[in-house]
Amino acid sequence: MTDYWNHNVAHHARIVRAMPPNCRSALDVGCGDGLLARKLTARAKWVVALDASPTMAEQARLRTAGLDVEVVEADFLAAVRDGVLPPHSFSFVTSVAALHHMDPEEALRAMASLLEPGGRLVVAGLAMSRSAVDWLIAAAQVPLVNTIRLAHGGKSGPDGMPMSFDAIPSWSQSKHTALQALPGARWHRTLQLRYLIEWTAPGRAPIELRQGYTAATRHLTVDHPPLG
């Protein structure tokens, strides 16, 4: 499967850089075809890629075949409620262009609950311009955004990706939701007409995470069977 570029993929490098050192486990919520999940394996010992779409989950399995990635086909909030994703299970949680498919505040709180102390959350989301200021900012970004797009040979993406624009919030709504759900979070717009939320769970990372990965900590921090 070949790689590609679009405004979501443009955030992948920054997301990978935000991962904690010696990252033991990472979760990609709304993983799509698994492109980001595959990249997370460069810094995480174990990756869970979750998507509610059977088509996307199958593509993710193909793209991450042979890597230490577990693909889970499930509704994210249901998986958290049902204990499929136990609390404090991950060193790193990320999600790209999936938050508007869920109740955003509930989803952010759920993602935060999955982080171990000192774990990091990075979410890239979509917002709509609904004020004069928003439209001016978007217009000012267009020339640079188009230049970046052309430099990458244009935008493309996987077939079968679910698309829904009905529930996309305004910029102010997305910021308000992020700060309500994650006190102390950093929210900001990005060049690719997206916003980024960055948050670190209170507390210190576990000793095994600070000292490095060991075979005894390969899977979740709790006694839990493989997901699926």
HELIX and SHEET records of a PDB file:
HELIX    1   1 VAL A    9  HIS A   11  5                                   3    
HELIX    2   2 HIS A   12  ARG A   17  1                                   6    
HELIX    3   3 LEU A   35  LEU A   40  1                                   6    
HELIX    4   4 PRO A   54  ARG A   63  1                                  10    
HELIX    5   5 PHE A   76  ARG A   81  1                                   6    
HELIX    6   6 LEU A   99  HIS A  101  5                                   3    
HELIX    7   7 PRO A  104  SER A  113  1                                  10    
HELIX    8   8 ALA A  132  ALA A  151  1                                  20    
HELIX    9   9 TRP A  171  ALA A  181  1                                  11    
HELIX   10  10 ILE A  207  GLN A  211  1                                   5    
HELIX   11  11 ALA A  215  THR A  217  5                                   3    
SHEET    1   A 7 VAL A  69  GLU A  73  0                                        
SHEET    2   A 7 ALA A  44  ASP A  51  1                                        
SHEET    3   A 7 CYS A  23  VAL A  29  1                                        
SHEET    4   A 7 PHE A  90  VAL A  96  1                                        
SHEET    5   A 7 LEU A 115  LEU A 126  1                                        
SHEET    6   A 7 ARG A 194  THR A 200 -1                                        
SHEET    7   A 7 ARG A 186  ARG A 189 -1                                        
END                                                                             
